[in-house]
Amino acid sequence: MLVTTDRPALGATSEKATRLLTARQRRDTPSFLYYLAPAQLAAEAGQGLVALAERATSNRKRLLAEAIDTLSGAVGSLASVGTDPQAAAYPRSALLHTTFLARAHLLNGDLRESVDAMRTAVGLLSQVQSPRGRTYLRSLRPALARRARSGVVAEFLPQLDEALSRT
């Protein structure tokens, strides 16, 4: 993933990609773009916003709010977030983007929402053979452990550890 620190450039590029994708869908779409839909593109933009927020020295809360909003909508289209992770049309994408949603919530101090997103990601693990997706989820563990005094986090950590031990 390309990481930029230029929020206006990220927005302009995302908008241009969306316009191109929408125009492309009206015509014959190459088979290799089967998964690239507006929700997927939005999820990629959301990941970029999380990366920006992690490096931001100002406007971090605004970037995180935008990332959470963007990723929540996109992830909801890729998987049945909070209801039935087994119904995910693209479980690998859903796993990857859900881990970024969890990271955004964690950076924003929203522990319950972060744990909810991680529960969804854990539910997707059985469908995914992606080392990157598992690594992303595993990378959240230390940051979550630092917040283990929270009841919701303490309750979830054993479930996360058990799921990660199977991978």
DSSP file with accessible surface (Angstrom, degrees, kcal/mol):
  #  RESIDUE AA STRUCTURE BP1 BP2  ACC     N-H-->O    O-->H-N    N-H-->O    O-->H-N    TCO  KAPPA ALPHA  PHI   PSI    X-CA   Y-CA   Z-CA
    1    1 A M              0   0  110      0, 0.0     2,-0.3     0, 0.0    43,-0.0   0.000 360.0 360.0 360.0 132.9    0.0    0.0    0.0
    2    2 A L        -     0   0  160      1,-0.0     2,-0.5     2,-0.0     0, 0.0  -0.608 360.0-153.4 -75.4 129.7    1.3    3.4   -0.9
    3    3 A V        +     0   0   56     -2,-0.3     2,-0.3    48,-0.1    45,-0.0  -0.936  16.9 175.8-111.0 129.6    1.4    5.7    2.1
    4    4 A T        -     0   0   48     -2,-0.5     3,-0.0    44,-0.2    -2,-0.0  -0.868  30.6-153.0-124.2 159.6    1.2    9.4    1.7
    5    5 A T  S    S+     0   0  116     -2,-0.3     2,-0.9     1,-0.1    -1,-0.0   0.254  73.6  98.1-110.3  10.0    1.0   12.2    4.2
    6    6 A D     >  -     0   0   77      1,-0.2     4,-2.2     2,-0.1     5,-0.2  -0.808  50.5-175.3-104.2  96.0   -0.9   14.4    1.8
    7    7 A R  H  > S+     0   0   56     -2,-0.9     4,-2.6     1,-0.2     5,-0.2   0.910  83.7  52.0 -60.7 -45.1   -4.6   14.2    2.7
    8    8 A P  H  > S+     0   0   98      0, 0.0     4,-2.6     0, 0.0    -1,-0.2   0.917 110.6  49.1 -59.3 -39.2   -5.8   16.4   -0.3
    9    9 A A  H  > S+     0   0   35      2,-0.2     4,-2.6     1,-0.2     5,-0.2   0.908 109.9  51.4 -65.9 -39.9   -3.8   14.2   -2.7
   10   10 A L  H  X S+     0   0   27     -4,-2.2     4,-2.6     2,-0.2    -1,-0.2   0.943 112.5  46.4 -61.1 -46.1   -5.3   11.0   -1.2
   11   11 A G  H  X S+     0   0   10     -4,-2.6     4,-2.6     2,-0.2    -2,-0.2   0.924 113.5  47.6 -62.4 -45.5   -8.8   12.4   -1.6
   12   12 A A  H  X S+     0   0   57     -4,-2.6     4,-2.4    -5,-0.2    -1,-0.2   0.914 113.6  47.6 -64.1 -41.6   -8.3   13.6   -5.1
   13   13 A T  H  X S+     0   0   94     -4,-2.6     4,-2.6    -5,-0.2    -1,-0.2   0.913 112.0  49.9 -66.4 -41.5   -6.7   10.3   -6.1
   14   14 A S  H  X S+     0   0   27     -4,-2.6     4,-2.4    -5,-0.2    -2,-0.2   0.921 111.9  48.2 -62.8 -43.5   -9.6    8.3   -4.5
   15   15 A E  H  X S+     0   0  122     -4,-2.6     4,-2.4     2,-0.2    -2,-0.2   0.915 112.1  49.0 -64.2 -41.6  -12.2   10.4   -6.2
   16   16 A K  H  X S+     0   0  121     -4,-2.4     4,-2.7     1,-0.2    -2,-0.2   0.927 111.1  49.9 -64.4 -43.0  -10.5   10.0   -9.6
   17   17 A A  H  X S+     0   0   34     -4,-2.6     4,-2.8     1,-0.2    -1,-0.2   0.906 110.2  50.8 -62.9 -40.0  -10.2    6.2   -9.1
   18   18 A T  H  X S+     0   0   58     -4,-2.4     4,-2.8     2,-0.2     5,-0.2   0.925 110.7  48.5 -63.4 -44.2  -13.9    6.0   -8.2
   19   19 A R  H  X S+     0   0  151     -4,-2.4     4,-2.5     2,-0.2     5,-0.2   0.933 113.8  46.9 -61.2 -44.5  -14.8    8.0  -11.3
   20   20 A L  H  X S+     0   0  106     -4,-2.7     4,-2.6     2,-0.2    -2,-0.2   0.914 113.2  48.8 -64.2 -42.0  -12.7    5.8  -13.5
   21   21 A L  H  X S+     0   0   13     -4,-2.8     4,-2.2     2,-0.2    -2,-0.2   0.929 111.7  48.7 -64.1 -44.5  -14.0    2.6  -11.9
   22   22 A T  H  X S+     0   0   51     -4,-2.8     4,-0.8     1,-0.2    -2,-0.2   0.929 114.0  46.0 -62.6 -43.7  -17.6    3.8  -12.3
   23   23 A A  H >< S+     0   0   28     -4,-2.5     3,-0.7    -5,-0.2     4,-0.5   0.902 112.0  52.3 -64.9 -39.1  -17.0    4.7  -16.0
   24   24 A R  H >< S+     0   0   88     -4,-2.6     3,-1.2     1,-0.2    -1,-0.2   0.854 101.7  59.7 -66.3 -35.3  -15.2    1.3  -16.5
   25   25 A Q  H 3< S+     0   0   86     -4,-2.2    -1,-0.2     1,-0.3    -2,-0.2   0.730  96.9  61.0 -68.9 -21.2  -18.1   -0.6  -15.1
   26   26 A R  T << S+     0   0  192     -4,-0.8    -1,-0.3    -3,-0.7    -2,-0.2   0.687 111.6  42.7 -75.2 -19.5  -20.4    0.7  -17.8
   27   27 A R  S <  S-     0   0  149     -3,-1.2     2,-0.3    -4,-0.5    -3,-0.0  -0.448 117.5 -53.5-110.3-171.7  -18.2   -0.9  -20.3
   28   28 A D        -     0   0  148     -2,-0.2    -1,-0.1     1,-0.0    -2,-0.1  -0.517  55.7-149.4 -67.5 125.7  -16.5   -4.3  -20.5
   29   29 A T        -     0   0   58     -2,-0.3    -4,-0.0    -4,-0.2    -1,-0.0  -0.837  19.9-112.4 -99.0 131.7  -14.6   -4.8  -17.4
   30   30 A P    >   -     0   0   33      0, 0.0     3,-2.0     0, 0.0    -1,-0.0  -0.294  26.4-119.0 -59.5 146.4  -11.4   -7.0  -17.6
   31   31 A S  G >  S+     0   0  107      1,-0.3     3,-1.6     2,-0.2    -2,-0.0   0.805 110.0  66.0 -60.5 -29.5  -11.8  -10.3  -15.6
   32   32 A F  G 3  S+     0   0  144      1,-0.3     3,-0.3     2,-0.1    -1,-0.3   0.631  95.4  59.0 -71.2  -9.4   -8.9   -9.4  -13.3
   33   33 A L  G X   +     0   0   38     -3,-2.0     3,-1.1     1,-0.2    -1,-0.3   0.144  67.8 122.3-100.3  21.1  -11.0   -6.5  -11.9
   34   34 A Y  T <  S+     0   0  164     -3,-1.6    -1,-0.2     1,-0.3    -2,-0.1   0.809  79.1  38.2 -54.6 -34.3  -13.8   -8.8  -10.8
   35   35 A Y  T 3  S+     0   0   85     -3,-0.3     2,-1.5     1,-0.1    -1,-0.3   0.600  86.9 104.1 -94.1 -13.7  -13.5   -7.8   -7.1
   36   36 A L    <   +     0   0   42     -3,-1.1    -1,-0.1     4,-0.1    -3,-0.0  -0.568  45.9 146.8 -80.9  94.2  -12.8   -4.1   -7.6
   37   37 A A     >  -     0   0   38     -2,-1.5     4,-2.5     1,-0.0     3,-0.3  -0.712  66.2 -91.8-116.6 169.5  -16.1   -2.4   -6.8
   38   38 A P  H  > S+     0   0   62      0, 0.0     4,-2.7     0, 0.0     5,-0.2   0.881 126.2  54.2 -53.2 -37.5  -16.8    0.9   -5.2
   39   39 A A  H  > S+     0   0   22      2,-0.2     4,-2.3     1,-0.2     5,-0.1   0.910 109.0  48.0 -64.4 -40.9  -16.9   -0.7   -1.7
   40   40 A Q  H  > S+     0   0    5     -3,-0.3     4,-2.1    -5,-0.2    -1,-0.2   0.923 112.6  48.6 -64.4 -43.5  -13.5   -2.2   -2.3
   41   41 A L  H  X S+     0   0   29     -4,-2.5     4,-2.2     1,-0.2    -2,-0.2   0.916 110.8  50.6 -64.0 -40.8  -12.1    1.1   -3.5
   42   42 A A  H  X S+     0   0   35     -4,-2.7     4,-2.6    -5,-0.2    -1,-0.2   0.905 108.3  52.9 -63.5 -40.0  -13.6    2.9   -0.5
   43   43 A A  H  X S+     0   0    0     -4,-2.3     4,-2.3     2,-0.2    -1,-0.2   0.905 107.7  51.0 -62.5 -40.3  -12.0    0.4    1.8
   44   44 A E  H  X S+     0   0   80     -4,-2.1     4,-1.9     2,-0.2    -1,-0.2   0.912 110.4  49.0 -62.9 -41.0   -8.6    1.0    0.3
   45   45 A A  H  X S+     0   0   17     -4,-2.2     4,-2.1     2,-0.2    -2,-0.2   0.907 108.9  53.9 -64.2 -39.2   -9.1    4.7    0.8
   46   46 A G  H  X S+     0   0    0     -4,-2.6     4,-2.0     1,-0.2    -2,-0.2   0.902 106.2  51.9 -61.6 -41.0  -10.1    4.0    4.4
   47   47 A Q  H  X S+     0   0    6     -4,-2.3     4,-2.4     1,-0.2    -1,-0.2   0.911 108.0  52.4 -60.9 -40.9   -6.9    2.1    4.9
   48   48 A G  H  X S+     0   0   10     -4,-1.9     4,-2.5     1,-0.2    -2,-0.2   0.897 107.1  52.4 -62.2 -37.7   -5.0    5.1    3.5
   49   49 A L  H  X S+     0   0    4     -4,-2.1     4,-2.7     2,-0.2    -1,-0.2   0.887 108.2  50.5 -66.4 -37.8   -6.7    7.4    6.0
   50   50 A V  H  X S+     0   0    0     -4,-2.0     4,-2.4     2,-0.2    -2,-0.2   0.934 110.5  49.7 -64.1 -44.5   -5.7    5.1    8.9
   51   51 A A  H  X S+     0   0    3     -4,-2.4     4,-1.0     1,-0.2    -2,-0.2   0.906 111.9  48.7 -61.0 -40.8   -2.1    5.2    7.7
   52   52 A L  H >X S+     0   0    7     -4,-2.5     4,-0.8     1,-0.2     3,-0.6   0.928 110.3  51.0 -62.2 -45.6   -2.3    9.0    7.4
   53   53 A A  H >< S+     0   0    0     -4,-2.7     3,-0.6     1,-0.2    -2,-0.2   0.878 104.6  57.2 -62.0 -37.6   -3.7    9.2   11.0
   54   54 A E  H 3< S+     0   0   71     -4,-2.4    -1,-0.2     1,-0.2    -2,-0.2   0.819 116.4  35.6 -62.9 -29.1   -1.0    7.0   12.4
   55   55 A R  H << S+     0   0  132     -4,-1.0    -1,-0.2    -3,-0.6    -2,-0.2   0.443  93.3 118.8-101.6  -5.1    1.6    9.5   11.0
   56   56 A A    <<  -     0   0   28     -4,-0.8     3,-0.1    -3,-0.6     4,-0.0  -0.385  40.0-174.3 -71.1 141.5   -0.4   12.7   11.6
   57   57 A T  S    S+     0   0  146      1,-0.2     2,-0.3    -2,-0.1    -1,-0.1   0.531  79.8  23.6-103.5 -15.0    0.9   15.4   13.9
   58   58 A S  S    S+     0   0   75      1,-0.1    -1,-0.2     2,-0.0     0, 0.0  -0.964 117.9  25.3-143.7 159.4   -2.4   17.4   13.5
   59   59 A N  S  > S+     0   0   93     -2,-0.3     4,-2.4    -3,-0.1     5,-0.2   0.712  70.7 142.0  61.9  23.5   -6.0   16.6   12.6
   60   60 A R  H  >  +     0   0  102      1,-0.2     4,-2.7     2,-0.2     5,-0.2   0.925  68.5  50.2 -62.0 -44.8   -5.5   13.0   13.8
   61   61 A K  H  > S+     0   0  131      1,-0.2     4,-2.6     2,-0.2    -1,-0.2   0.902 111.3  49.2 -61.2 -41.2   -9.0   12.8   15.3
   62   62 A R  H  > S+     0   0  118      2,-0.2     4,-2.4     1,-0.2    -1,-0.2   0.924 111.8  48.3 -65.2 -43.6  -10.6   14.1   12.1
   63   63 A L  H  X S+     0   0   11     -4,-2.4     4,-2.7     2,-0.2    -2,-0.2   0.919 112.6  48.7 -62.5 -41.8   -8.6   11.6   10.0
   64   64 A L  H  X S+     0   0    1     -4,-2.7     4,-3.0     2,-0.2     5,-0.2   0.912 110.2  51.2 -65.6 -41.0   -9.6    8.7   12.2
   65   65 A A  H  X S+     0   0   55     -4,-2.6     4,-2.5     2,-0.2    -1,-0.2   0.924 112.9  45.9 -61.7 -42.6  -13.3    9.8   12.2
   66   66 A E  H  X S+     0   0   56     -4,-2.4     4,-2.8     2,-0.2     5,-0.2   0.911 113.1  49.9 -66.6 -41.2  -13.2    9.8    8.4
   67   67 A A  H  X S+     0   0    0     -4,-2.7     4,-3.2     2,-0.2     5,-0.3   0.934 111.6  48.4 -62.4 -45.0  -11.4    6.5    8.2
   68   68 A I  H  X S+     0   0   23     -4,-3.0     4,-2.6     2,-0.2     5,-0.2   0.931 113.5  47.0 -62.7 -44.1  -13.9    4.9   10.6
   69   69 A D  H  X S+     0   0  123     -4,-2.5     4,-1.8    -5,-0.2     5,-0.2   0.946 116.4  44.1 -62.6 -47.1  -16.8    6.3    8.5
   70   70 A T  H  X S+     0   0   34     -4,-2.8     4,-2.1     1,-0.2    -2,-0.2   0.942 117.5  43.7 -64.7 -48.0  -15.3    5.2    5.2
   71   71 A L  H  X S+     0   0    0     -4,-3.2     4,-3.4    -5,-0.2     5,-0.4   0.877 108.9  57.5 -68.5 -37.5  -14.2    1.7    6.4
   72   72 A S  H  X S+     0   0   52     -4,-2.6     4,-1.9    -5,-0.3    -1,-0.2   0.939 111.4  42.3 -59.4 -46.5  -17.5    1.0    8.3
   73   73 A G  H  X S+     0   0   48     -4,-1.8     4,-1.1    -5,-0.2    -1,-0.2   0.927 118.5  45.0 -65.8 -42.9  -19.5    1.5    5.1
   74   74 A A  H >X S+     0   0    3     -4,-2.1     4,-1.3    -5,-0.2     3,-0.6   0.932 113.2  48.2 -69.0 -45.6  -17.1   -0.4    2.9
   75   75 A V  H 3X S+     0   0    0     -4,-3.4     4,-2.5     1,-0.3     3,-0.3   0.895 106.0  59.4 -64.1 -36.9  -16.6   -3.3    5.3
   76   76 A G  H 3< S+     0   0   40     -4,-1.9    -1,-0.3    -5,-0.4    -2,-0.2   0.836 107.2  47.3 -60.7 -29.5  -20.3   -3.6    5.7
   77   77 A S  H << S+     0   0   87     -4,-1.1    -1,-0.2    -3,-0.6    -2,-0.2   0.766 114.6  45.6 -81.2 -26.2  -20.6   -4.2    2.0
   78   78 A L  H  < S+     0   0    9     -4,-1.3    12,-1.2    -3,-0.3    11,-0.8   0.730 128.0   8.1 -89.0 -25.3  -17.8   -6.8    2.0
   79   79 A A  S  < S-     0   0    4     -4,-2.5     2,-2.1     9,-0.2    -1,-0.2  -0.985  81.2-101.9-150.6 157.0  -19.0   -8.7    5.0
   80   80 A S  B >>  -A   84   0A  42      4,-0.6     3,-2.0    -2,-0.3     4,-1.1  -0.546  49.4-151.8 -81.6  78.0  -22.0   -8.8    7.2
   81   81 A V  T 34 S+     0   0   57     -2,-2.1    36,-0.1     1,-0.3    35,-0.0  -0.287  72.0   0.9 -59.2 127.5  -20.2   -6.9   10.0
   82   82 A G  T 34 S+     0   0   65     34,-0.2    -1,-0.3     1,-0.1    -2,-0.1   0.351 131.4  56.6  80.5  -6.7  -21.6   -7.8   13.4
   83   83 A T  T <4 S-     0   0  114     -3,-2.0    -2,-0.2    37,-0.0    -1,-0.1   0.724 117.0  -6.0-119.6 -65.0  -24.1  -10.3   12.1
   84   84 A D  B ><  +A   80   0A  76     -4,-1.1     3,-2.2     1,-0.1    -4,-0.6  -0.688  48.1 178.0-142.0  86.5  -22.8  -13.2   10.0
   85   85 A P  G >  S+     0   0   25      0, 0.0     3,-1.4     0, 0.0    -1,-0.1   0.772  82.2  69.8 -59.8 -23.2  -19.1  -13.1    9.1
   86   86 A Q  G 3  S+     0   0  106      1,-0.3    -2,-0.0    -6,-0.1    38,-0.0   0.685  89.6  63.8 -68.2 -14.5  -19.6  -16.5    7.4
   87   87 A A  G <  S+     0   0   55     -3,-2.2    -1,-0.3    -7,-0.1     2,-0.1   0.316  71.4 137.4 -91.5   8.9  -21.6  -14.7    4.7
   88   88 A A    <   -     0   0   12     -3,-1.4    -9,-0.2     1,-0.2   -10,-0.1  -0.338  44.2-157.3 -62.1 129.2  -18.7  -12.6    3.4
   89   89 A A  S    S+     0   0   72    -11,-0.8    -1,-0.2     1,-0.3   -10,-0.1   0.880  95.2  21.7 -71.0 -39.0  -18.6  -12.3   -0.3
   90   90 A Y  S  > S+     0   0   88    -12,-1.2     4,-2.8     1,-0.1    -1,-0.3  -0.719  73.8 176.0-128.8  79.7  -14.9  -11.5   -0.2
   91   91 A P  H  > S+     0   0   28      0, 0.0     4,-2.7     0, 0.0     5,-0.2   0.851  78.0  54.0 -60.7 -35.0  -13.6  -12.8    3.2
   92   92 A R  H  > S+     0   0  110      2,-0.2     4,-2.6     1,-0.2     5,-0.2   0.954 113.2  42.5 -64.2 -48.6  -10.0  -11.9    2.5
   93   93 A S  H  > S+     0   0   11      1,-0.2     4,-2.8     2,-0.2     5,-0.3   0.921 114.0  52.4 -61.7 -43.2  -10.8   -8.3    1.7
   94   94 A A  H  X S+     0   0    0     -4,-2.8     4,-2.4   -16,-0.2    -2,-0.2   0.919 110.5  48.1 -60.6 -41.9  -13.2   -8.2    4.6
   95   95 A L  H  X S+     0   0    0     -4,-2.7     4,-2.0    -5,-0.2    -2,-0.2   0.954 113.2  46.7 -62.8 -50.2  -10.5   -9.5    7.0
   96   96 A L  H  X S+     0   0    6     -4,-2.6     4,-1.4     1,-0.2    -2,-0.2   0.943 117.4  41.7 -58.4 -49.2   -7.9   -7.0    5.8
   97   97 A H  H  X S+     0   0    0     -4,-2.8     4,-2.1     1,-0.2    -1,-0.2   0.847 110.3  57.1 -73.0 -30.6  -10.2   -4.0    5.9
   98   98 A T  H  X S+     0   0    0     -4,-2.4     4,-2.7    -5,-0.3    -1,-0.2   0.875 103.4  54.5 -67.6 -34.2  -11.8   -5.0    9.2
   99   99 A T  H  X S+     0   0    3     -4,-2.0     4,-2.3     2,-0.2    -1,-0.2   0.894 108.4  49.0 -66.8 -34.9   -8.4   -5.1   10.8
  100  100 A F  H  X S+     0   0   15     -4,-1.4     4,-2.5     2,-0.2    -2,-0.2   0.879 110.0  51.2 -69.5 -36.3   -7.8   -1.5    9.7
  101  101 A L  H  X S+     0   0    9     -4,-2.1     4,-2.5     2,-0.2    -2,-0.2   0.936 110.7  48.8 -63.4 -43.9  -11.2   -0.5   11.0
  102  102 A A  H  X S+     0   0    0     -4,-2.7     4,-2.6     1,-0.2    -2,-0.2   0.914 111.0  50.4 -60.9 -42.8  -10.2   -2.1   14.4
  103  103 A R  H  X S+     0   0   55     -4,-2.3     4,-3.0     2,-0.2     5,-0.2   0.923 109.4  50.8 -62.3 -42.8   -6.9   -0.2   14.3
  104  104 A A  H  X S+     0   0    0     -4,-2.5     4,-1.6     1,-0.2    -2,-0.2   0.933 112.1  46.6 -62.0 -44.7   -8.7    3.1   13.6
  105  105 A H  H  <>S+     0   0   19     -4,-2.5     5,-2.8     2,-0.2     4,-0.5   0.914 112.7  50.6 -63.2 -40.9  -11.1    2.5   16.5
  106  106 A L  H ><5S+     0   0    7     -4,-2.6     3,-1.3     1,-0.2    -2,-0.2   0.934 110.5  48.1 -63.5 -45.4   -8.2    1.6   18.8
  107  107 A L  H 3<5S+     0   0   52     -4,-3.0    -1,-0.2     1,-0.3    -2,-0.2   0.809 111.6  51.9 -63.5 -28.8   -6.2    4.7   17.8
  108  108 A N  T 3<5S-     0   0   31     -4,-1.6    -1,-0.3    -5,-0.2    -2,-0.2   0.480 117.6-113.7 -85.6  -6.0   -9.4    6.7   18.5
  109  109 A G  T < 5S+     0   0   51     -3,-1.3     2,-1.4    -4,-0.5    -3,-0.2   0.599  72.2 137.8  83.2  13.4   -9.8    5.2   21.9
  110  110 A D     >< +     0   0   42     -5,-2.8     4,-2.3     1,-0.2    -1,-0.2  -0.643  21.8 169.7 -92.4  82.1  -13.0    3.3   21.0
  111  111 A L  H  > S+     0   0   38     -2,-1.4     4,-2.8     1,-0.2     5,-0.2   0.912  71.4  49.6 -66.7 -44.5  -12.3    0.0   22.7
  112  112 A R  H  > S+     0   0  148      1,-0.2     4,-2.6     2,-0.2    -1,-0.2   0.940 114.1  45.9 -60.9 -45.0  -15.7   -1.6   22.4
  113  113 A E  H  > S+     0   0   89      2,-0.2     4,-2.3     1,-0.2    -1,-0.2   0.884 112.3  51.6 -66.3 -36.8  -15.9   -0.8   18.7
  114  114 A S  H  X S+     0   0    0     -4,-2.3     4,-2.5     2,-0.2    -2,-0.2   0.939 111.3  46.7 -64.7 -45.3  -12.3   -2.0   18.1
  115  115 A V  H  X S+     0   0    0     -4,-2.8     4,-2.7     2,-0.2    -2,-0.2   0.909 110.1  53.9 -63.7 -40.6  -13.1   -5.3   19.9
  116  116 A D  H  X S+     0   0   74     -4,-2.6     4,-1.8    -5,-0.2    -1,-0.2   0.927 110.2  46.9 -59.1 -43.8  -16.3   -5.7   17.9
  117  117 A A  H  X S+     0   0    4     -4,-2.3     4,-2.4     1,-0.2    -2,-0.2   0.916 111.8  50.6 -64.9 -40.4  -14.3   -5.2   14.7
  118  118 A M  H  X S+     0   0    0     -4,-2.5     4,-3.0     1,-0.2    -2,-0.2   0.881 106.4  55.1 -66.6 -35.5  -11.7   -7.7   15.8
  119  119 A R  H  X S+     0   0   64     -4,-2.7     4,-2.1     2,-0.2    -1,-0.2   0.907 108.4  49.0 -61.2 -41.4  -14.4  -10.2   16.7
  120  120 A T  H  X S+     0   0    9     -4,-1.8     4,-1.0     2,-0.2    -2,-0.2   0.933 111.4  49.4 -61.8 -44.4  -15.7   -9.9   13.1
  121  121 A A  H >X S+     0   0    0     -4,-2.4     3,-0.9     1,-0.2     4,-0.9   0.922 108.9  51.9 -61.7 -43.3  -12.1  -10.4   11.8
  122  122 A V  H >< S+     0   0   16     -4,-3.0     3,-0.9     1,-0.3     4,-0.5   0.901 105.9  56.1 -60.2 -38.7  -11.7  -13.5   14.0
  123  123 A G  H 3< S+     0   0   20     -4,-2.1     3,-0.3     1,-0.2    -1,-0.3   0.750 106.4  50.9 -64.9 -22.6  -14.9  -14.9   12.6
  124  124 A L  H X< S+     0   0    0     -4,-1.0     3,-1.8    -3,-0.9     4,-0.5   0.633  85.3  87.7 -87.8 -15.9  -13.5  -14.5    9.1
  125  125 A L  G X< S+     0   0    9     -3,-0.9     3,-1.3    -4,-0.9    -1,-0.2   0.838  80.1  60.7 -56.1 -36.0  -10.2  -16.4    9.9
  126  126 A S  G 3  S+     0   0   85     -4,-0.5    -1,-0.3    -3,-0.3    -2,-0.1   0.718 108.1  45.6 -66.9 -17.8  -11.7  -19.8    9.1
  127  127 A Q  G <  S+     0   0   62     -3,-1.8     2,-0.4    -4,-0.1    -1,-0.3   0.475 102.9  77.2 -99.0  -4.7  -12.4  -18.7    5.5
  128  128 A V    <   -     0   0    4     -3,-1.3    -1,-0.0    -4,-0.5    -4,-0.0  -0.908  43.6-177.5-121.3 136.1   -9.1  -17.0    4.8
  129  129 A Q        +     0   0  163     -2,-0.4     3,-0.1     4,-0.0    -1,-0.1  -0.092  47.1 130.0-111.6  30.4   -5.6  -18.4    3.9
  130  130 A S     >  -     0   0    9      1,-0.2     4,-2.1    -5,-0.1     5,-0.2  -0.771  42.3-167.1 -94.7 110.4   -4.1  -14.9    3.8
  131  131 A P  H  > S+     0   0   98      0, 0.0     4,-2.6     0, 0.0     5,-0.2   0.887  92.1  55.5 -59.4 -35.7   -0.9  -14.6    5.9
  132  132 A R  H  > S+     0   0  102      2,-0.2     4,-2.7     1,-0.2     5,-0.2   0.934 106.5  49.0 -64.5 -43.9   -1.1  -10.8    5.5
  133  133 A G  H  > S+     0   0    0      1,-0.2     4,-2.1     2,-0.2    -1,-0.2   0.926 113.6  46.2 -61.6 -43.2   -4.6  -10.7    7.0
  134  134 A R  H  X S+     0   0   39     -4,-2.1     4,-2.9     1,-0.2    -1,-0.2   0.894 111.8  51.9 -66.5 -38.9   -3.6  -12.9    9.9
  135  135 A T  H  X S+     0   0   78     -4,-2.6     4,-2.4    -5,-0.2    -2,-0.2   0.910 108.0  51.7 -64.2 -42.1   -0.5  -10.7   10.4
  136  136 A Y  H  X S+     0   0   52     -4,-2.7     4,-0.7     2,-0.2    -2,-0.2   0.927 113.0  44.9 -60.1 -44.4   -2.6   -7.6   10.5
  137  137 A L  H >X S+     0   0    0     -4,-2.1     3,-1.2     1,-0.2     4,-0.6   0.939 112.8  50.8 -65.5 -44.1   -4.8   -9.1   13.1
  138  138 A R  H >< S+     0   0  100     -4,-2.9     3,-1.2     1,-0.3    -1,-0.2   0.861 102.3  62.1 -61.3 -34.1   -1.9  -10.4   15.1
  139  139 A S  H 3< S+     0   0   53     -4,-2.4     4,-0.5     1,-0.3    -1,-0.3   0.725  97.3  58.6 -67.7 -19.2   -0.3   -6.9   15.0
  140  140 A L  H <X S+     0   0    0     -3,-1.2     4,-2.2    -4,-0.7    -1,-0.3   0.693  85.3  82.7 -80.0 -19.3   -3.2   -5.5   16.9
  141  141 A R  H <X S+     0   0   68     -3,-1.2     4,-2.9    -4,-0.6     5,-0.2   0.910  88.0  48.7 -56.9 -48.7   -2.7   -7.8   19.8
  142  142 A P  H  > S+     0   0   70      0, 0.0     4,-1.7     0, 0.0    -1,-0.2   0.927 112.8  47.8 -61.5 -41.7    0.1   -5.8   21.7
  143  143 A A  H  4 S+     0   0   16     -4,-0.5     4,-0.3     1,-0.2    -2,-0.2   0.889 114.0  47.9 -65.8 -36.2   -1.9   -2.5   21.4
  144  144 A L  H >< S+     0   0    0     -4,-2.2     3,-1.9     1,-0.2    -1,-0.2   0.918 107.2  55.9 -69.1 -41.4   -5.0   -4.3   22.7
  145  145 A A  H >< S+     0   0   31     -4,-2.9     3,-1.7     1,-0.3    -1,-0.2   0.838  97.9  62.4 -61.8 -32.3   -3.0   -5.9   25.6
  146  146 A R  T 3< S+     0   0  179     -4,-1.7    -1,-0.3     1,-0.3     3,-0.2   0.666 105.9  47.7 -66.8 -13.2   -1.9   -2.5   26.8
  147  147 A R  T X  S+     0   0   84     -3,-1.9     3,-2.0    -4,-0.3    -1,-0.3   0.035  73.1 123.4-112.1  24.0   -5.6   -1.7   27.3
  148  148 A A  T <   +     0   0   39     -3,-1.7     6,-0.2     1,-0.3    -1,-0.1   0.618  57.6  76.1 -66.9 -10.2   -6.3   -5.0   29.2
  149  149 A R  T 3  S+     0   0  251     -3,-0.2     2,-0.3    -4,-0.1    -1,-0.3   0.734  76.8  92.1 -72.1 -18.9   -7.6   -3.1   32.2
  150  150 A S  S <> S-     0   0   34     -3,-2.0     4,-3.0     1,-0.1     5,-0.2  -0.589  80.2-136.9 -73.0 133.2  -10.8   -2.4   30.2
  151  151 A G  H  > S+     0   0   54     -2,-0.3     4,-2.4     1,-0.2     5,-0.2   0.897 102.6  51.9 -58.7 -43.4  -13.4   -5.1   30.8
  152  152 A V  H  > S+     0   0   16      1,-0.2     4,-1.3     2,-0.2    -1,-0.2   0.890 113.9  44.3 -64.8 -35.3  -14.3   -5.5   27.2
  153  153 A V  H  > S+     0   0    0     -6,-0.3     4,-2.4     2,-0.2    -2,-0.2   0.941 112.1  51.1 -73.0 -47.2  -10.7   -5.9   26.2
  154  154 A A  H  < S+     0   0   48     -4,-3.0    -2,-0.2    -7,-0.2    -1,-0.2   0.883 110.9  50.0 -58.8 -37.1   -9.9   -8.4   29.0
  155  155 A E  H  < S+     0   0  141     -4,-2.4     4,-0.5    -5,-0.2    -1,-0.2   0.859 115.1  43.4 -69.2 -34.4  -12.9  -10.5   28.1
  156  156 A F  H >X S+     0   0    0     -4,-1.3     4,-2.4    -3,-0.2     3,-0.5   0.800  92.9  78.6 -84.2 -31.0  -11.8  -10.6   24.4
  157  157 A L  H 3X S+     0   0   15     -4,-2.4     4,-3.1     1,-0.2     5,-0.2   0.874  92.7  50.8 -52.0 -44.7   -8.1  -11.2   24.7
  158  158 A P  H 3> S+     0   0   82      0, 0.0     4,-2.5     0, 0.0    -1,-0.2   0.909 111.0  49.8 -61.5 -36.8   -8.4  -15.0   25.4
  159  159 A Q  H <> S+     0   0   79     -3,-0.5     4,-2.4    -4,-0.5    -2,-0.2   0.927 112.9  46.7 -64.8 -42.9  -10.7  -15.4   22.4
  160  160 A L  H  X S+     0   0    0     -4,-2.4     4,-2.9     2,-0.2     5,-0.2   0.941 112.7  49.5 -63.9 -46.0   -8.2  -13.5   20.2
  161  161 A D  H  X S+     0   0   62     -4,-3.1     4,-2.0    -5,-0.2    -2,-0.2   0.912 111.4  49.2 -61.1 -40.8   -5.3  -15.6   21.6
  162  162 A E  H  X S+     0   0   95     -4,-2.5     4,-0.9    -5,-0.2    -1,-0.2   0.934 112.5  47.3 -64.9 -44.1   -7.1  -18.8   20.9
  163  163 A A  H >< S+     0   0    2     -4,-2.4     3,-0.6     1,-0.2     4,-0.2   0.913 113.5  48.0 -64.3 -42.1   -8.0  -17.8   17.4
  164  164 A L  H >< S+     0   0   14     -4,-2.9     3,-1.1     1,-0.2    -1,-0.2   0.806 104.2  60.6 -70.6 -27.6   -4.4  -16.7   16.6
  165  165 A S  H 3< S+     0   0   90     -4,-2.0    -1,-0.2     1,-0.2    -2,-0.2   0.761 100.3  56.2 -70.6 -22.2   -3.0  -19.9   18.1
  166  166 A R  T <<        0   0  155     -4,-0.9    -1,-0.2    -3,-0.6    -2,-0.2   0.527 360.0 360.0 -82.9  -7.4   -4.9  -21.9   15.4
  167  167 A T    <         0   0   63     -3,-1.1    -3,-0.0    -4,-0.2   -42,-0.0  -0.643 360.0 360.0-106.6 360.0   -3.3  -19.9   12.7
